Amino acid sequence: MDLKSYLVEQRSCIDAALELFLPNETDLPHSIHKAMRYSVFAGGKRVRPILMLAACQAVGGETGRVLPAACAMEMIHTYSLIHDDLPAMDNDDFRRGNPTNHKVFGEAIAVLAGDALLTEAFKLVSDPRHTGGCDPAALLAVIHEIAACAGSCGMVGGQVIDMESEGRHDIDLATVQYIHTHKTGALIKASVVSGAILGGAAGHQLAAITRYGEAAGLAFQIADDILDIVGTTEEIGKDTGSDEARGKATYPAVMGLASAKNEAQAMMDEALRSLECFGAEADRLRDIARYIVQRRT
């Protein structure tokens, strides 16, 4: 199966599971559940949950057991997008080619929809009806990993520095790297680490996949920075050039477009090197690393 077919198959599997795990629109309160589902099912590549399943596969684990945690990761990612789009933050009108959550449901419901998705994610991953087949110690480690990578020392912290850096001309490369490794990279790393833990990874396997996640996560955001310049509105699902217009701290802004492309390639190469201790069982992780960078760069 080629990568495109694999991604389509895995995305379909994840969407079916999300349909099962999310509250239905007919459940009270209708408005919040409709808003949650609107953003979760508004599109998206499902990169993070797919990475979690691929990491589990790489260490010889059973991917079915990881599916609830993978869906929880997508809920957390979606919550972050809803909040990121709010007028108080990036004030975006479109996400994935559709009106943003607050444009459809209002700011108050959008805030609460994000809050609900974050909470629902931890409810799901700790629910013995869905994760009872997982080793309890491994599951606790995964809950801790996801929480740490989503909180103030992870994704939220990256968002804070991103907002505080906007419009400034004295931002250096170290600051941009901090923003990228925390705001975007942290959840990508948590995805592969969680998949490996639930798959029963040995110590050396977990260390290798952790390095992969760190490199792939940084490559992903650098590639997004580049796409904001060279991509089209149809490709990225929102207006292009928005980073430059807002004075965002990005790799192209600090080091130039050509050097940013080289850095994305270097991070992809580092991700691939980290998997040298694996055989063909990690080929999907390798394919996804290449896909992350080669989307348009």
FENHUPE-V467603 format. One record per pair of residues at least 12 apart in sequence whose C-alpha atoms are under 10 Angstrom apart, sorted by the first residue. I is the first residue (numbers start at 1). J is the second residue. Records with the same first field share a line. If there is no record, write none. Layout:
I = J + J
This chain:
2 = 284 + 287
3 = 283 + 284 + 287 + 288 + 291
4 = 287 + 291
6 = 50 + 284
7 = 45 + 46 + 47 + 50 + 284 + 288
8 = 45 + 46
9 = 50
10 = 45 + 46 + 47 + 49 + 50 + 51 + 53 + 54
11 = 44 + 45 + 46 + 47 + 49 + 50
12 = 46
13 = 50 + 67
14 = 46 + 49 + 50 + 53 + 67 + 68 + 70 + 71 + 74
15 = 40 + 41 + 43 + 46 + 71 + 74
16 = 71
17 = 67 + 68 + 70 + 71
18 = 37 + 40 + 41 + 67 + 68 + 70 + 71 + 72 + 74 + 75
19 = 37 + 40 + 41 + 71
21 = 68 + 71 + 72 + 120 + 121 + 124 + 130
22 = 36 + 37 + 40 + 71 + 72 + 75 + 117 + 120 + 121 + 124
23 = 36 + 37 + 120
24 = 36 + 37
25 = 37 + 38
31 = 105 + 109 + 113
32 = 105 + 109 + 110 + 111 + 112 + 113 + 114 + 116 + 117
33 = 109 + 113 + 116 + 117
34 = 105 + 109 + 113
35 = 82 + 101 + 102 + 104 + 105 + 106 + 109 + 110 + 112 + 113 + 114
36 = 75 + 78 + 79 + 82 + 101 + 109 + 110 + 112 + 113 + 114 + 115 + 116 + 117
37 = 75 + 78 + 113 + 117
38 = 98 + 100 + 101 + 104 + 105 + 113
39 = 75 + 78 + 79 + 81 + 82 + 95 + 96 + 98 + 99 + 100 + 101 + 110 + 113 + 114
40 = 74 + 75 + 76 + 77 + 78 + 79 + 81 + 82 + 117
41 = 78
42 = 78 + 95 + 96 + 97 + 98 + 99 + 100 + 101
43 = 95 + 96 + 97 + 98 + 237
44 = 74 + 78 + 95 + 96 + 97 + 237
45 = 96
46 = 70 + 71 + 73 + 74 + 77
47 = 74 + 188 + 191 + 288 + 292
48 = 70 + 71 + 73 + 74 + 77 + 187 + 188 + 189 + 190 + 191 + 192 + 217
49 = 66 + 67 + 68 + 69 + 70 + 71 + 72 + 73 + 74 + 75 + 77 + 188 + 191 + 192 + 195
50 = 67 + 70 + 71 + 74 + 191 + 192 + 195 + 284 + 285 + 288
51 = 70 + 188 + 189 + 190 + 191 + 192 + 193 + 194 + 195 + 196 + 213 + 284 + 285 + 288 + 289
52 = 66 + 67 + 69 + 70 + 71 + 73 + 188 + 189 + 190 + 191 + 192 + 193 + 194 + 195 + 196 + 197 + 198 + 199 + 285
53 = 65 + 66 + 67 + 69 + 70 + 191 + 192 + 194 + 195 + 196 + 198 + 199 + 284 + 285
54 = 191 + 192 + 195 + 196 + 199 + 281 + 282 + 283 + 284 + 285 + 286 + 288
55 = 191 + 192 + 193 + 194 + 195 + 196 + 197 + 198 + 199 + 201 + 205 + 206 + 209 + 212 + 213 + 281 + 282 + 284 + 285
56 = 191 + 192 + 193 + 194 + 195 + 196 + 197 + 198 + 199 + 200 + 201 + 281 + 282
57 = 195 + 196 + 199 + 281 + 282 + 283 + 284 + 285
58 = 192 + 195 + 196 + 199 + 201 + 205 + 209 + 275 + 278 + 279 + 280 + 281 + 282 + 283 + 284 + 285
59 = 195 + 196 + 197 + 198 + 199 + 200 + 201 + 202 + 205 + 206 + 209 + 278 + 281 + 282
60 = 196 + 199 + 200 + 201 + 281 + 282
61 = 195 + 196 + 197 + 198 + 199 + 200 + 201
62 = 195 + 198 + 199 + 200
63 = 195 + 198 + 199
64 = 131 + 133
65 = 130 + 131 + 132 + 133 + 134 + 195 + 198 + 199
66 = 125 + 130 + 131 + 133 + 134 + 139 + 194 + 195 + 196 + 197 + 198 + 199
67 = 125 + 130 + 131 + 195
68 = 121 + 124 + 125 + 126 + 127 + 130 + 131
69 = 121 + 122 + 124 + 125 + 126 + 130 + 131 + 139 + 142 + 143 + 146 + 191 + 194 + 195 + 198
70 = 121 + 125 + 191 + 192 + 194 + 195
71 = 121 + 124 + 125
72 = 117 + 118 + 119 + 120 + 121 + 122 + 123 + 124 + 125 + 146
73 = 117 + 118 + 121 + 122 + 125 + 146 + 150 + 187 + 188 + 190 + 191 + 194
74 = 117 + 118 + 121 + 187 + 191
75 = 114 + 116 + 117 + 118 + 119 + 120 + 121 + 122
76 = 114 + 115 + 116 + 117 + 118 + 119 + 120 + 121 + 122 + 146 + 147 + 150 + 187
77 = 114 + 117 + 118 + 121 + 150 + 155 + 184 + 187 + 188
78 = 113 + 114 + 117 + 118
79 = 110 + 111 + 112 + 113 + 114 + 115 + 116 + 117 + 118 + 119 + 121
80 = 114 + 115 + 117 + 118 + 150 + 155 + 156 + 159 + 183
81 = 95 + 100 + 101 + 114
82 = 95 + 100 + 101 + 102 + 107 + 110 + 111 + 112 + 113 + 114 + 115 + 117
83 = 100 + 101 + 102 + 107 + 110 + 111 + 112 + 113 + 114 + 115
84 = 114 + 159
85 = 100 + 101 + 102 + 103 + 110
86 = 100 + 101 + 102 + 103 + 106 + 107 + 108 + 110 + 111
87 = 102 + 103 + 107
88 = 107
89 = 159 + 160 + 162 + 163
90 = 163 + 242 + 243 + 246
91 = 103
92 = 238 + 239 + 242
93 = 238 + 239
94 = 233 + 237 + 238 + 239
95 = 236 + 237 + 238 + 239
96 = 233 + 234 + 235 + 236 + 237 + 238
97 = 233 + 234 + 235 + 236 + 237 + 238 + 239
98 = 237 + 238
99 = 237 + 238
100 = 238
101 = 113 + 114
118 = 147 + 150
121 = 143
122 = 143 + 146 + 147
125 = 139 + 140 + 142 + 143
126 = 139 + 140 + 143
134 = 198 + 199 + 200
135 = 197 + 198 + 199 + 200
136 = 198
137 = 197 + 198
138 = 194 + 196 + 197 + 198 + 199 + 200
139 = 194 + 197 + 198
141 = 193 + 194 + 197 + 198
142 = 190 + 191 + 193 + 194 + 195 + 196 + 197 + 198
143 = 190 + 194
144 = 190 + 194
145 = 186 + 187 + 189 + 190 + 191 + 193 + 194
146 = 186 + 187 + 188 + 189 + 190 + 191 + 193 + 194
147 = 187 + 190
148 = 186 + 187 + 190
149 = 182 + 183 + 184 + 185 + 186 + 187 + 188 + 189 + 190 + 191
150 = 182 + 183 + 184 + 186 + 187 + 190
151 = 182 + 183 + 186
152 = 182 + 183
153 = 182 + 183 + 186
154 = 178 + 179 + 181 + 182 + 183 + 184 + 185 + 186 + 187
155 = 179 + 180 + 181 + 182 + 183 + 184 + 185 + 186 + 187
156 = 179 + 182 + 183 + 184 + 186
157 = 178 + 179 + 182 + 183
158 = 175 + 176 + 177 + 178 + 179 + 180 + 181 + 182 + 183 + 184 + 185 + 186
159 = 179 + 180 + 182 + 183 + 184
160 = 179 + 182 + 183
161 = 175 + 176 + 178 + 179 + 180 + 182 + 183 + 249
162 = 175 + 176 + 178 + 179 + 180 + 182 + 183 + 248 + 249 + 250
163 = 179 + 248 + 249
164 = 248 + 249
165 = 179 + 247 + 248 + 249
166 = 243 + 244 + 246 + 247 + 248 + 249 + 250
167 = 244 + 245 + 246 + 247 + 248 + 249
168 = 247 + 248 + 249
169 = 247 + 248 + 249 + 253 + 254
170 = 249 + 254
171 = 248 + 249 + 250 + 253 + 254
172 = 249 + 250 + 251 + 253 + 254 + 255
173 = 249 + 250 + 251 + 253 + 254 + 255
175 = 249 + 250
176 = 222 + 248 + 249 + 250 + 251 + 253 + 254
177 = 218 + 221 + 222 + 249 + 250 + 251
178 = 218
179 = 218 + 221 + 249 + 250
180 = 217 + 218 + 219 + 220 + 221 + 222 + 225 + 249 + 250 + 251
181 = 214 + 215 + 216 + 217 + 218 + 219 + 220 + 221
182 = 214 + 217 + 218
183 = 217 + 218 + 221
184 = 217 + 218 + 219 + 220 + 221 + 222
185 = 213 + 214 + 215 + 216 + 217 + 218 + 219 + 220 + 221
186 = 213 + 214 + 217 + 218
187 = 213 + 214 + 217
188 = 210 + 212 + 213 + 214 + 215 + 216 + 217 + 218 + 220
189 = 209 + 210 + 211 + 212 + 213 + 214 + 215 + 216 + 217 + 218
190 = 210 + 213 + 214 + 217
191 = 210 + 213
192 = 206 + 209 + 210 + 211 + 212 + 213 + 214 + 285
193 = 205 + 206 + 207 + 208 + 209 + 210 + 211 + 212 + 213 + 214
194 = 206 + 209 + 210
195 = 209
196 = 209 + 210
204 = 277
205 = 274 + 275 + 277 + 278
207 = 274 + 275
208 = 271 + 273 + 274 + 275 + 276 + 277 + 278
209 = 271 + 274 + 275 + 277 + 278 + 282 + 285
210 = 271 + 274
211 = 270 + 271 + 272 + 273 + 274 + 275
212 = 267 + 268 + 269 + 270 + 271 + 272 + 273 + 274 + 275 + 285 + 286 + 289
213 = 271 + 274 + 285 + 289
214 = 267 + 270 + 271
215 = 264 + 266 + 267 + 268 + 269 + 270 + 271 + 272 + 274 + 289
216 = 264 + 267 + 268 + 269 + 270 + 271 + 272 + 285 + 286 + 288 + 289 + 290 + 292 + 293
217 = 267 + 268 + 271 + 289 + 292
218 = 263 + 264 + 267 + 268 + 271
219 = 260 + 261 + 263 + 264 + 265 + 266 + 267 + 268 + 269 + 270 + 271 + 289 + 290 + 292 + 293
220 = 264 + 267 + 268 + 289 + 291 + 292 + 293 + 295
221 = 250 + 251 + 264 + 292 + 293
222 = 250 + 251 + 252 + 260 + 261 + 262 + 263 + 264 + 265 + 267 + 292 + 293 + 297
223 = 251 + 252 + 260 + 261 + 263 + 264 + 265 + 292 + 293 + 294 + 295 + 296 + 297
224 = 236 + 250 + 251 + 264 + 292 + 293 + 295 + 296 + 297
225 = 241 + 243 + 244 + 248 + 249 + 250 + 251 + 252 + 253 + 257 + 260 + 261
226 = 241 + 250 + 251 + 252 + 253 + 256 + 257 + 258 + 260 + 261 + 264 + 293 + 296 + 297
227 = 240 + 241 + 295 + 296 + 297
228 = 240 + 241 + 242 + 243 + 244 + 252
229 = 241 + 242 + 243 + 244 + 252 + 257
230 = 257 + 296 + 297
231 = 295 + 296 + 297
235 = 295 + 296
251 = 263 + 264
257 = 297
258 = 297
260 = 297
261 = 293 + 294 + 297
262 = 297
264 = 292 + 293 + 294 + 297
265 = 289 + 290 + 292 + 293 + 294 + 297
266 = 293
267 = 289 + 293
268 = 286 + 288 + 289 + 290 + 291 + 292 + 293 + 294
269 = 286 + 289 + 290
270 = 289
271 = 285 + 286 + 289 + 290
272 = 285 + 286 + 287 + 289 + 290
273 = 286
274 = 286
